[in-house]
Amino acid sequence: MQSLPGEKPDLHLAHSHCYRHRSEVEASQCCGCFHCMAIFPPNEIDRWLKEGSGTAMCPKCGIDAVIGSASGFTITPEFLQQMRAFWF
């Protein structure tokens, strides 16, 4: 699922891992917010939207722009910046 070095990640596919993703986020080693660019462990998330299986709210900025490493995407500042530029 991840991009090869030099390739851009599939940002549409990545975005599909940003909602109704509670079990995936809880299984992640780290998470990132592509709104405020924070990187944090999943146990810092304390707010979830209640639809479906839950959408994480960023513990730093409160926006629902969280993706976890269990998505198959590597959570780095560069990846989060690409997501932010594309979706915001």
Contacts in CASP RR format, 6 or more apart in sequence:
PFRMAT RR
TARGET T0000
AUTHOR 0000-0000-0000
METHOD contacts of the structure
MODEL  1
MQSLPGEKPDLHLAHSHCYRHRSEVEASQCCGCFHCMAIFPPNEIDRWLK
EGSGTAMCPKCGIDAVIGSASGFTITPEFLQQMRAFWF
1 13 0 8 1.000
1 71 0 8 1.000
1 72 0 8 1.000
1 73 0 8 1.000
2 9 0 8 1.000
2 72 0 8 1.000
2 73 0 8 1.000
2 74 0 8 1.000
3 9 0 8 1.000
3 10 0 8 1.000
8 82 0 8 1.000
9 73 0 8 1.000
9 79 0 8 1.000
9 82 0 8 1.000
11 82 0 8 1.000
11 83 0 8 1.000
11 86 0 8 1.000
11 87 0 8 1.000
14 67 0 8 1.000
14 71 0 8 1.000
14 73 0 8 1.000
14 79 0 8 1.000
14 83 0 8 1.000
15 83 0 8 1.000
15 87 0 8 1.000
17 24 0 8 1.000
17 67 0 8 1.000
17 68 0 8 1.000
17 71 0 8 1.000
17 72 0 8 1.000
17 73 0 8 1.000
18 34 0 8 1.000
18 55 0 8 1.000
18 64 0 8 1.000
18 65 0 8 1.000
18 66 0 8 1.000
18 67 0 8 1.000
19 49 0 8 1.000
19 54 0 8 1.000
19 55 0 8 1.000
19 64 0 8 1.000
20 51 0 8 1.000
20 52 0 8 1.000
20 53 0 8 1.000
20 54 0 8 1.000
20 55 0 8 1.000
21 53 0 8 1.000
21 54 0 8 1.000
21 55 0 8 1.000
21 56 0 8 1.000
21 66 0 8 1.000
21 67 0 8 1.000
21 68 0 8 1.000
21 71 0 8 1.000
22 48 0 8 1.000
22 53 0 8 1.000
22 54 0 8 1.000
22 55 0 8 1.000
22 56 0 8 1.000
23 53 0 8 1.000
24 68 0 8 1.000
24 70 0 8 1.000
24 71 0 8 1.000
25 31 0 8 1.000
25 42 0 8 1.000
25 45 0 8 1.000
25 56 0 8 1.000
25 66 0 8 1.000
25 68 0 8 1.000
25 70 0 8 1.000
26 42 0 8 1.000
27 70 0 8 1.000
28 42 0 8 1.000
28 68 0 8 1.000
28 69 0 8 1.000
28 70 0 8 1.000
28 71 0 8 1.000
29 41 0 8 1.000
29 69 0 8 1.000
29 70 0 8 1.000
30 39 0 8 1.000
30 40 0 8 1.000
30 41 0 8 1.000
30 42 0 8 1.000
30 68 0 8 1.000
30 69 0 8 1.000
30 75 0 8 1.000
31 39 0 8 1.000
31 40 0 8 1.000
31 41 0 8 1.000
31 42 0 8 1.000
31 45 0 8 1.000
31 56 0 8 1.000
31 66 0 8 1.000
31 67 0 8 1.000
31 68 0 8 1.000
31 69 0 8 1.000
31 75 0 8 1.000
32 38 0 8 1.000
32 39 0 8 1.000
32 40 0 8 1.000
32 58 0 8 1.000
32 66 0 8 1.000
32 67 0 8 1.000
32 68 0 8 1.000
32 75 0 8 1.000
32 80 0 8 1.000
33 40 0 8 1.000
33 58 0 8 1.000
33 60 0 8 1.000
33 61 0 8 1.000
33 63 0 8 1.000
33 65 0 8 1.000
33 66 0 8 1.000
33 80 0 8 1.000
34 65 0 8 1.000
34 67 0 8 1.000
34 80 0 8 1.000
34 81 0 8 1.000
34 83 0 8 1.000
34 84 0 8 1.000
34 87 0 8 1.000
34 88 0 8 1.000
35 58 0 8 1.000
35 61 0 8 1.000
35 63 0 8 1.000
35 65 0 8 1.000
35 84 0 8 1.000
35 88 0 8 1.000
36 58 0 8 1.000
36 60 0 8 1.000
36 61 0 8 1.000
36 63 0 8 1.000
36 65 0 8 1.000
37 77 0 8 1.000
37 80 0 8 1.000
37 81 0 8 1.000
37 84 0 8 1.000
38 58 0 8 1.000
38 59 0 8 1.000
38 60 0 8 1.000
38 61 0 8 1.000
39 75 0 8 1.000
39 77 0 8 1.000
39 80 0 8 1.000
40 59 0 8 1.000
40 60 0 8 1.000
42 56 0 8 1.000
42 68 0 8 1.000
44 59 0 8 1.000
45 56 0 8 1.000
45 57 0 8 1.000
45 58 0 8 1.000
45 59 0 8 1.000
45 66 0 8 1.000
46 59 0 8 1.000
47 56 0 8 1.000
47 57 0 8 1.000
47 59 0 8 1.000
47 62 0 8 1.000
48 54 0 8 1.000
48 55 0 8 1.000
48 56 0 8 1.000
48 57 0 8 1.000
49 55 0 8 1.000
49 57 0 8 1.000
49 64 0 8 1.000
55 64 0 8 1.000
55 66 0 8 1.000
56 64 0 8 1.000
56 66 0 8 1.000
57 63 0 8 1.000
57 64 0 8 1.000
57 66 0 8 1.000
58 64 0 8 1.000
58 65 0 8 1.000
58 66 0 8 1.000
65 83 0 8 1.000
65 84 0 8 1.000
65 87 0 8 1.000
65 88 0 8 1.000
67 73 0 8 1.000
67 75 0 8 1.000
67 83 0 8 1.000
68 75 0 8 1.000
69 75 0 8 1.000
73 79 0 8 1.000
END
